[in-house]
């Protein structure tokens, strides 16, 4: 198991922590989600040069012209929140986190051993376990090791009430709907059912969100079209998804029959009025 956490630079507090099977991007998204909803959105984050935070690929021509560099999924998300992502290059920044992990390896490991935690779920329960005084492990730890900030006030911004955290804290992808009203994702063709907005989304550009609970959400112009359930509860991986078999059975929209035109009534012969010039000036017919 891997412990993923953050430390507040001003107070030495741990705002949130969680255990994962391994260090992964989904774990850091979940960590930032917990912090943003409980404490608020931080103004800046220190992070190492792991590919979860820093994209090692070369910038595309469009990014070069725009003066931007390639961003990882995590980097793009913090950009949307207005968080400055600072690479922790200095030994002091890395050493501070390493000292914290050294302290936790002594104290937290004892807590895990006393609780008999041997699974991921049990280990995370220890982090939220309450002692007889009604305190969780992290508040107890923070009460012991936190310090007063050099300046009063909070540097966290409140979470916007109109922003859905479930959809926001996800891995985001772009797709173009095919002629058969499906999208391709991780080698699977997923059927988009006809909805209240359009019966077919062929050639439409849609947003695909990998949610942290494993589901896949397809959005069109900000409106959710469909959720796809995963076939198993495996950890979320960027760009990886195995859907339930029901999602692979295409259900094409019913063809819209053209409106039937009513049969035209037979045209009545035109009969000139009594005062029509044809009647007043008859045409002479001459035989040869």
N, C-alpha and C positions, 0 to 999 in steps of 0.2 A: 504494500500500500504506500501511497505518497500523500504527504500532507501539503496542502496548498493554503497559503495564508497571505495576509498583508499586515504591515506594521505602520502605524501613524508616525510620521517623521517628527511631529511636534510633541506628542505625548507618550510615545513608546507603547501605545495601546495596540492590541490586535482587534481591529473592528470586526473581522470575520475569519473563519477558517473551516476547512472541510477536508475529508479524506477522499481520495480517488484511487482507482486501481493502478493508475499511472499518471504522471504529469501530462496533462493534455489541455487543448484549447477550450474544450467544453467546461473543464473544471475552473479555468480562469474566468470564463464568462459567468458561470454560476457564482463565483466569489464576488465579482464586480456587481452582479445583480443583488446579492445579499447586502453588500455595503451601500449601494445606491438607494435601496428601499428602506434600510434601517437607519443609516447615518446621513445619507445624502450623496450627491455626486461630487467626488473629489475634483479639485482643480488640476492636479497633476499626479502622475504615477511614475515611479522609478521602476524599471524593469531591466532584466539582463538582455543579452543579445540572442536569446533563443528565437527560433523561427516562429514560435507562437506569437511573439511580439514584433519581430523585425522580419520583413520579407526579403529574402536573399536574392530574389530574381532581379534581372535588369529591368529598368523602366522601359515601358513601351514608347513608341514615337509620340502618341497622344499625351502620355504623362510627361514626357520631356518638354513638349511644346507648352503644356500647362504649368510647367515648373513644379511638378509633383513627382514623388517617388512611388515605387510599388508598395502597397500596404497589405498586411495580413488581415485576416478576418477580424482579429482582435484590434489591430490598429485602426481599421476602418470604423469599428464600433465606437472606440474612444474619440475618434474625430467627430462623429455624429453627436456625441455628448459634449463636445468642446473641452475634452480633457487633454492636457499636454502630456505626451508620452516621452519620458526622458530616459535614454539608455544609461544604465548604471555602469559606467566604464571605470569609475574610480575604485580602488581597493577598499576605501572607507565605506562606500555604499554597499558593496558586496559583503564586507566583513560584518556589518551591522546585522544583516539578515542571518548570516552564518552563526553569529553569537546567539541570536534568538533561537535558532534551531537547536543549538547545543543545549540551551536551557530547557527547551521543550523535550528533547530526547531524554533528559533526566526526570523531569516532573510528569510529563504527559504519559510517558511509557509506564510509569508506576501506576497512574490512574487507569490505564488500559489493562494492566495486569491485574489490578485489584478488582476491576469490573468483569474480568474474564472475557474481554472482547477479543474475538478471533475472526470476525467477518467485517466487511466494509460497513454494513449497516450498524453493527454493534459499536464500531469505532466512532462513527458519526454521532451515535446516541450518547457516547461518553462526553463529546464536546458540548452537547445540550443537556447533559445530566445535571439535575439539581441536587445540591447537598441538603442536609437537614435545615439549614438556614434559608433555603429557597433560592440559592444563587447558582447560576450556571458555571461551568468550568472557566470559560473565557472571562466573565466578569471577576471571578476570583483571581485569576492570573493577572488581569489588568489592575486590580486593586493592589496587588503586591508589587508590581513592577512599573506601573505608569508613573509619569512625572507631570508636573504642571507645565502648560505651554508657556513659551516666552512671551507671547502676546495673547490677550483675551479674545474671545470670539471664536466662531467656527468658520472653517474654510470650505465646508461642504455646502452645496446648493440643493435645495429641496427637489425631489423628483416631480416632474411635471404631471399633473393629474390627468391630462388628456393623452398621455403616452402609455400604450399598453406594454408592460414589461415582458409579458410572455412572447409577444411577437418581436419586440425590440432586441432582447438578448437571445439572438439566434444567429445561425450561419446563413448568410443571404446570397442567393444566386439569381441569375437572369436566364430565362428560357424563352424560346419562340414556340408557340403551339403549332403542331403539325396539321396537315389537312384532315387527319382522322380525329382531330380534337384531343390529341395526347401530347404529353411532354416526355422527353427522355431524361432520366436521372439515374446515374450509376448503372447504366446498362439496362434499365427497366423502362418500359413504356407505361406511363400512368395515364389513365383515362380521366378527363375532366368532364363531369356530367353537365348537361344543359341546366342553366340556372335562371334566376329571375331577371338577370341583366341582358344576357344573350344566350341564344340556343347553341351557338357554335363560337369558339374562340380561335378558329383557324387563323394562323399568321399573326395573332396578337402576341405582344410581348408581356410576359407575366413575371412576377417576383416569386421565387421559391424560398421559403424559410425552413431551415432545419431547426426545430424547437429543441430545447434542452431535455424535454421529456421523451424524445425520440420520434415524435410525429413530424410529418412534412405538411406545410401549409402553402397553398398556391393562392396568390393575390393578383388581382387585376385592378389597376388604378386605385389602389388602397383598399379594395373590398375583397374579403376572403371568399374564394370560390369553393374550396374543398380542403379537407384534412385527410391525409393518408396515414393510417396506423402502421407501425412497424411490425414485422413478423416476429421479432423477439425484443427483449429488453437489453440488448447489448449497448455498451457506452456509445454515445454519439461521436461520430468521426466526420470531419469536414468532407462533404461531397460523397459520403457513403451512406447508403440507405437500402434496406431490403423490405419491400412492402408486403402486406398481407396478400395472399393469393387473390382475394376478391378484387383488389385494385388493378390486377392485370387482365381482368376480363373486360374487354371493351364493350361499352354500352353506347352505341352511336346514337345521336339524336335522331328522332323521327324526321324523315324528309318532309318538308313543307310543300304540300300540293298546291299548284297554281290555281288561282280562283277561276272557276268555270264561267265562261262568258255566256250570257243569255242568247238564245237564237234570235237572229234578227227577223222582224216581221217583214213579209213580202212588201216590196215597194209598190205603192199605189200609182197608177198612171196619172200623169199631170193633165188636168182639165182646165183650159184657159177660162177666165171669167167672161161673162157676156160682153163686157165693154173692152175686152182685150184688143189691141191693135190688129192681131191676127184675124179677128172676126170682122173688124171694120174694113180692113183692106185685104180681101181674099187674094191669094196667089193664083195667077192664071196658069193653067197647065196646057201646054200645047203639044199636040200629037204630030208625029212626023208623017 
